[in-house]
Amino acid sequence: RFPAILPILKPEEVSHRIVDAVLCNQHIIMIPRIIYIFVLLKGIFPVKVSELLSRVFGASNSMDEFKGRAAAKLD
C-alpha cells in the first residue's frame, strides 16, 4: 500500500539479512528496518491506535492472498 515506506522486498536482500543474523546469533530481524519503529509505536500507543495503523498499512490482511506450497502426497 505504501511502497515508499514499506517497499516490496527483494529475495536476495532478505536472504543476506537472514544469513547475517544467523552468523551474528541475532534471534529477531525485522525487514525492512522501519518495522522496528512500528513495533516501538505499537508498545506506546493504545491497542485501538495499533489496530488502526495495522489496517491502514495493510498488515491485517497482508497474507490474505498468500498461497503456500501444495501439500505433499502421502502414500
PyMOL commands that set and color helices and strands:
alter all, ss='L'
color gray80, all
select helices_A, chain A and resi 11-23+34-44+47-56+59-61
alter helices_A, ss='H'
color red, helices_A
deselect
rebuild
show_as cartoon
